């Protein structure tokens, strides 16, 4: 059995995030013992905004969303995430 490293204590979430970005988590966690959890009442935090788009641009997004069989707002959010280089 592989001996796991001890997960350090973190002062902030930012410090923890930096840590997990630079290490191999399999050295700290045994994923074979992971449990699947479901959080049916978990609400993602989001804020509605107003954005003005050219009608032709919005029409193109809606057309592409229709091809992908998804709501156009979801597609816009995906485009923004991709543009920012976020997952």
C-alpha positions as CSV (number, residue, x, y, z in Angstrom):
1,X,0.0,0.0,0.0
2,X,1.3,3.4,-1.0
3,X,2.1,5.7,1.9
4,X,0.3,9.0,1.5
5,X,1.8,12.4,2.3
6,X,0.1,14.5,5.0
7,X,-2.0,17.4,3.7
8,X,-0.7,20.6,5.3
9,X,-2.9,23.2,7.1
10,X,-3.7,26.2,5.1
11,X,-4.3,29.8,6.2
12,X,-6.4,30.8,3.3
13,X,-8.4,29.3,0.4
14,X,-6.0,31.0,-2.0
15,X,-3.0,29.3,-0.3
16,X,-4.8,25.9,-0.6
17,X,-5.7,26.5,-4.2
18,X,-2.0,27.3,-5.1
19,X,-0.9,24.1,-3.3
20,X,-3.3,21.8,-5.2
21,X,-2.3,23.4,-8.5
22,X,1.4,22.5,-8.0
23,X,1.2,19.0,-6.5
24,X,0.0,15.6,-7.6
25,X,-3.1,14.9,-5.5
26,X,-2.6,11.1,-5.7
27,X,0.4,11.6,-3.4
28,X,-2.0,12.9,-0.7
29,X,-5.4,11.2,-1.4
30,X,-6.4,7.6,-2.0
31,X,-9.1,8.0,-4.6
32,X,-10.0,4.2,-4.5
33,X,-11.6,5.0,-1.1
34,X,-13.5,8.0,-2.3
35,X,-17.3,8.1,-1.8
36,X,-19.8,9.5,-4.2
37,X,-21.9,12.2,-2.7
38,X,-24.9,14.0,-4.1
39,X,-26.0,17.5,-2.9
40,X,-29.5,18.0,-4.4
41,X,-30.1,21.3,-2.6
42,X,-26.8,22.9,-3.4
43,X,-27.3,26.2,-5.2
44,X,-24.5,27.6,-7.3
45,X,-23.9,31.3,-6.6
46,X,-24.6,33.4,-9.6
47,X,-25.6,36.9,-10.3
48,X,-27.9,38.0,-13.1
49,X,-26.4,40.7,-15.3
50,X,-27.6,42.7,-18.2
51,X,-25.4,42.8,-21.3
52,X,-26.0,44.5,-24.6
53,X,-25.1,42.5,-27.7
54,X,-25.5,43.2,-31.4
55,X,-28.7,41.5,-32.6
56,X,-26.7,39.6,-35.2
57,X,-24.3,38.3,-32.6
58,X,-27.1,37.2,-30.3
59,X,-28.8,35.4,-33.2
60,X,-25.6,33.6,-34.1
61,X,-25.2,32.5,-30.4
62,X,-28.8,31.3,-30.3
63,X,-28.3,29.4,-33.6
64,X,-25.2,27.7,-32.3
65,X,-26.9,26.9,-29.0
66,X,-29.7,25.3,-30.9
67,X,-27.3,23.1,-32.9
68,X,-25.7,22.1,-29.6
69,X,-29.1,21.6,-28.0
70,X,-28.4,23.8,-25.0
71,X,-29.7,27.1,-23.7
72,X,-28.0,30.1,-25.3
73,X,-27.2,31.6,-21.9
74,X,-25.3,28.5,-21.0
75,X,-23.3,28.7,-24.3
76,X,-22.5,32.4,-23.6
77,X,-21.2,31.4,-20.1
78,X,-19.0,28.7,-21.7
79,X,-17.6,31.1,-24.2
80,X,-16.7,33.6,-21.4
81,X,-15.0,30.8,-19.4
82,X,-13.1,29.7,-22.4
83,X,-12.0,33.2,-23.2
84,X,-10.7,33.7,-19.6
85,X,-8.9,30.4,-19.8
86,X,-11.0,29.0,-16.9
87,X,-12.3,25.5,-16.6
